[in-house]
Amino acid sequence: MPYWTTYKRSLLEPEAPGEWEAVEEKEAAAVFEKLPKLQRAAMPKIEGAPRRVLKIATPFYRDHFLYEFVYPGTIPPLPYYVLAGPGDARLLDWSNGPILAAGREWGCQLDKDTVPDYIRFYFAHVAGRHGRFRLLETADVPVLTDLTDEQAGQLRDRALPLAPGDVEWNGTEFRLPVVMLHKGALVGTTVRVSKGGEVGLDEEEVLVSGLPIAEDQVTHATLPGRLRFDFRNGWKPLAELEDRLQKRLYEGALPSSIDKEVLSYQPLSFFEDAVLLRGARECARYGMGLYALWSPAGMFPLDGSSTPIYEAIDHEAFRLDDETAMDYLRFFSSFVHGEEGPFRIISGIEDLNAEREGLGVGRVDPEQYSECPVVYDWLERDELERLIRPPVLYGGSEDGAWRMSALCQYGGNLYRVTFGLGQDGQRVMIDDEVIVTDIPCDPRLNRIAKDSLVGWEVCLGKGDEIDRTKFSGDSKYRIWYELVKGHLPHFMLKASDGKGDWRLVEVMQYPLPFYRVNGDKGANDRKGAGTGQYSMHLYRLKWEKNGNDGEHAGDSAIVGYFVAGDYGVFIIDFDKSTIDRISRDVVERTGKKPDAICKACWEVFETALRRKDQESSRSDIHRAFSRGE
């Protein structure tokens, strides 16, 4: 949560140097090298961009200085602050821990003359869950709207400069009255400071409320390039989609049977009309969830490969600039996977895939962070949280090529990664360094639901679960015995009765609207074919090994698909010829083609099944249907 310091700075221009002095690069490099290895490794790595380093004396720490390091050209700028002296250095992390530790180790030189500066320094560099307390010493504060004469007068009258003459010593602590800004209010209180530098507040009193004062904000809150794509919390109901796009989506890509309430979406800043559709949220059953890119140019199911993203770029108005590049990199890293899943860009600790918090045990050097990488359980939650900094973007303005330095989780490790990005959307990994190892992640949440055809809810409408005990020859479905005739291996037949090593655990049925035939019955029509009823369904059968009932039971599972109904039974083996045969047989038996309204839905289904990137799903099914046990 980086902020600009307010220590000896104007609240209106906190990034301006003020009373601070410039530092030569040699001195700056020496200070940086004093920091512990883990903290240095976790910081953004910026190459080829100018760095500004300033310092100011700290009269309450003798012979020590407060340093500000910042790359002004990055988006956003992320200043970091270091206390350093002749011996060592401490990185300030917006908690009071480093400040109190500095006081214990170096000693605080606190008296009536230095206490006002110490209070300014402390509140400039300590932030809680709701931000920092800002001291009101002058009426020059950032506002959202013009102040009325009355409000301007209230600020002038209530401003209270911190002066040595107002400091009281009661024998155990220093006391100084202050006025603070908090959520549009002026709050009066008294600050207590111990000889060791510990700070407390007396009970606060609201003096004035309802002022249009701008909230204190982290440096990446309002700048160009801030992240707008929010995988966790950025989803909207489909009903809020722009009317013209909603009409095109309903009429051209989704069947009339769709349960639209299961869908949500996010607009994408780097596409003109394309949106990201979500058919199921992140959960153990669906892994990362079920997603597709959609625009009037087509539907592009996201399956963990880069292919659908580049296909969408080829067909859609695509725009990368300083405003959108960071959004695109976060999106791309979320949906293009390696063997262990996505490269999750970590902006805050809530972005981690971790089943529990760190234990904070086993680290050899608990204060200095001298080792890197560290084991996850060496860190407590707040320690890990203080290591995490938002991603930064640089380059791009002149040649359209960007680099981004970010913390990324891949599998059970946390890395500091540098990505390269071109105007065409091609992302490359330039550098990586592991920071934290052995994160107890849930592997199911690192898998995108490839076998979903974008998700049954999205492509085909909401499926129905069938009582698997009735999925037999004497039931109304009449599917099981059809499959027995040469389609299923012996071990799967035994699984229907719970015999052998495998058992059938789930049967789902989904209507196939693109096989609906409208109009009068023809001579060759089967029962129901001309009534507008669904005459074909897609079935999804899931088998699991017996005795595998733990939390990762789904890891030893086989999923099979087939199309069945009035026109026959077809095993889905992810092969183009099978899909062509299904269509050909339907046309031959009915004398009719699927109606035009459902053509787009058929194309989505066909494209998903044909996609070569589903090699893992294909190989699983081929193995399942070739066994002879």
C-alpha positions, -999 to +999 in steps of 0.1 A: +000+000+000+025+027-011+018+063-003+037+095-008+052+106+025+037+137+041+068+143+062+081+178+055+059+178+023+029+197+013-004+177+014-012+193-020+020+182-037+034+152-017+055+141-047+074+174-048+108+173-030+100+201-005+128+202+021+144+170+009+178+169-008+189+149-038+212+118-033+240+107-056+236+072-072+266+058-054+252+067-019+217+054-030+231+021-041+250+016-008+218+023+012+198-002-010+224-029-005+220-026+033+184-039+031+178-076+037+179-098+007+142-109+008+130-073+009+153-063-020+141-093-041+104-085-035+107-050-048+099-041-084+129-045-108+131-015-131+157-015-159+166+015-180+143+040-163+157+070-143+155+067-105+151+097-081+165+093-047+160+120-020+169+121+017+161+142+048+177+142+083+158+126+112+166+146+143+150+119+165+175+092+152+209+107+155+231+103+124+203+087+104+184+098+073+151+090+058+155+081+021+129+081-007+134+059-037+111+063-067+110+057-105+089+087-116+083+072-151+067+040-139+029+035-140+021+039-112+051+054-093+057+033-062+079+052-038+096+033-010+111+047+021+142+036+040+157+046+074+195+043+072+225+053+091+262+043+094+254+007+103+223-007+088+190+002+071+153-005+076+126-006+050+094+012+062+064-010+053+035+012+065+033-006+099+048+007+131+071-023+134+102-010+116+099+024+134+097+008+169+125-016+160+147+014+149+139+031+183+149+000+202+182-005+183+193+030+176+176+048+205+151+077+201+164+112+208+131+126+219+126+159+238+102+188+234+121+200+204+121+167+184+087+153+194+067+174+168+089+161+140+087+125+153+049+127+153+049+141+117+072+112+107+052+085+125+018+094+110+033+099+075+046+063+075+021+043+095-012+032+078-040+010+091-068-008+073-085+026+067-053+045+057-033+071+075-041+099+100-032+132+083-022+161+105-040+194+098-013+220+104-024+244+076-056+250+057-039+239+024-055+205+019-068+186-012-105+190-017-131+174-040-151+205-047-147+242-040-151+251-003-178+274+008-166+305+028-178+288+060-159+256+053-127+275+044-130+294+076-134+262+096-102+248+081-083+280+089-096+282+124-090+245+133-056+241+117-031+235+145+007+236+137+028+213+158+050+235+180+077+225+206+061+250+230+029+230+231+046+197+241+040+186+277+061+160+296+043+143+325+072+122+337+063+091+317+054+104+282+052+134+260+017+148+251+008+171+222-027+182+210-033+178+173-061+181+147-064+153+121-083+148+088-104+117+087-132+110+060-143+146+055-141+154+092-117+173+115-109+153+146-092+167+177-071+145+200-039+143+220-009+123+208+011+104+235+047+095+228+069+074+251+107+078+254+111+047+233+089+061+205+056+043+211+027+063+200-009+064+213-040+086+210-064+099+236-101+097+228-109+116+196-135+144+193-151+153+160-148+191+156-163+195+121-178+170+097-191+170+061-162+187+045-154+179+008-118+168+017-102+143-007-094+109+009-058+099+015-050+075-014-022+051-023-001+062-052-017+037-077-054+046-069-062+072-096-033+072-121-034+060-157-027+023-160-043+013-127-058-021-127-095-022-137-097-058-146-106-075-113-108-112-115-122-115-080-147-087-076-152-070-110-181-091-123-215-076-133-248-092-141-254-097-178-284-075-176-261-045-172-243-052-205-248-024-231-281-029-248-268-032-284-242-059-273-268-077-251-291-080-281-264-093-304-253-118-277-288-132-270-298-134-307-266-146-322-246-166-297-267-180-269-297-204-273-331-193-261-330-219-234-300-202-216-304-196-179-291-160-182-289-155-144-259-178-143-239-155-165-219-125-155-194-104-174-166-078-173-158-051-198-122-052-211-105-019-216-082-032-244-111-044-266-137-021-282-167-044-280-155-078-266-164-087-230-154-115-207-182-139-199-182-161-168-205-191-167-193-204-132-172-187-105-140-201-090-148-232-069-136-267-063-159-282-089-151-258-118-115-249-108-109-213-119-143-213-134-158-212-169-150-183-192-152-171-228-144-139-247-174-128-267-180-100-292-202-096-323-172-112-341-177-145-323-173-166-292-138-175-280-138-201-252-109-196-228-092-229-221-058-221-206-040-216-240-032-184-257-049-194-290-084-180-282-070-147-270-050-142-302-080-153-322-101-126-305-073-100-312-074-109-349-112-105-351-118-076-327-108-039-324-078-042-300-061-013-283-029-013-262-016+019-246-004+031-212-040+031-200-048-005-210-015-025-211-015-034-174-051-045-176-042-068-206-012-083-189-033-092-158-060-107-180-035-126-202-017-140-171-050-152-156-061-171-186-029-185-202-016-214-182+015-234-178+016-270-164+009-257-129-018-232-138-020-194-143+007-168-135-015-150-110-004-114-107-005-106-070-015-071-060-025-080-025-025-110-002-061-117-010-050-126-046-030-156-034-042-191-039-034-204-004-055-228+017-044-213+050-022-185+064+015-190+071+024-203+105+053-179+112+076-207+125+110-221+115+127-190+102+163-187+113+165-149+113+130-136+121+137-098+119+162-093+091+148-114+062+183-124+053+173-155+034+157-156-001+137-175-011+118-182+022+093-210+030+057-198+032+053-211+068+082-190+079+060-159+075+029-148+093+002-132+072+011-096+080+048-102+072+039-116+038+014-088+032+041-062+038+063-078+011+036-075-016+036-044-038+014-037-068+027-044-103+044-015-122+045-008-159+072+012-178+083+019-213+057+019-240+051+056-247+077+059-275+080+025-291+049+007-279+068-020-261+062-023-223+077-041-194+059-050-162+075-060-129+050-079-108+048-105-081+033-137-096+021-169-080+027-200-102+017-232-085+031-232-049+057-205-054+057-167-055+080-150-080+092-115-089+087-116-126+095-092-155+071-095-185+076-079-219+046-069-240+043-058-276+016-038-294+003-071-309-005-085-275+024-110-274+036-114-239+071-128-230+087-136-197+121-118-194+132-126-159+119-143-128+132-149-092+115-171-066+106-152-034+084-176-014+082-214-018+058-241-006+026-222-006-002-246+003-023-239-027-054-257-038-044-273-072-081-274-083-082-236-084-052-236-107-071-254-134-095-238-159-125-259-168-113-271-202-140-298-206-168-273-203-172-261-239-171-226-222-193-241-196-225-260-201-244-230-186-230-207-212-231-227-244-261-250-239-282-237-211-283-251-175-280-289-174-300-314-154-284-339-131-299-374-137-303-400-110-275-423-120-292-453-104-319-450-130-295-446-159-301-481-172-319-500-199-353-501-181-354-463-175-370-437-197-336-426-210-328-459-228-293-448-233-272-472-212-279-503-232-273-484-264-238-476-251-232-512-241-233-522-278-196-518-284-191-483-272-179-486-236-149-507-222-158-534-197-146-516-166-171-488-173-200-512-176-191-527-142-190-492-128-227-487-135-234-512-108-207-500-084-186-531-092-149-532-100-124-504-094-145-476-107-179-462-099-202-438-118-206-407-096-224-382-119-246-380-150-255-346-164-279-340-194-277-309-216-302-300-244-286-294-278-307-266-293-288-267-326-305-301-333-339-287-328-359-290-361-388-265-365-418-267-389-441-295-400-430-331-396-415-347-427-419-383-437-386-392-422-391-373-390-388-392-357-412-385-329-408-350-316-384-339-343-407-313-359-423-300-327-395-276-316-386-300-287-350-310-281-346-343-298-309-347-289-290-343-257-254-342-246-245-364-217-215-360-193-206-391-173-180-390-146-164-420-130-141-421-100-119-448-085-134-466-056-119-457-022-109-422-034-133-401-013-109-374+000-109-337-008-090-344-040-112-373-052-117-356-085-080-359-093-085-396-101-116-392-123-125-399-159-151-378-177-168-391-209-193-374-232-218-387-257-247-373-278-279-394-278-315-391-285-339-396-314-312-397-340-288-422-324-259-425-300-225-409-307-194-410-285-177-376-283-140-382-289-130-346-297-125-355-333-138-335-363-151-366-381-174-374-352-190-340-352-194-341-389-210-376-387-235-364-361-246-335-383-248-357-414-269-383-396-293-358-382-298-342-417-302-377-433-328-388-407-348-356-406-344-342-441-338-309-423-308-288-412-305-272-378-325-239-378-306-206-383-313-193-348-292-221-334-264-221-360-242-198-339-246-221-309-236-251-330-205-233-341-194-226-305-199-263-297-181-274-328-152-250-323-147-261-286-147-298-295-123-293-324-099-271-305-065-287-307-054-271-274-076-297-255-050-324-259-051-333-223-089-339-223-086-358-256-059-381-243-078-388-211-109-399-231-089-419-256-072-438-228-105-444-211-122-457-242-093-479-253-088-499-220-100-535-221-099-544-184 
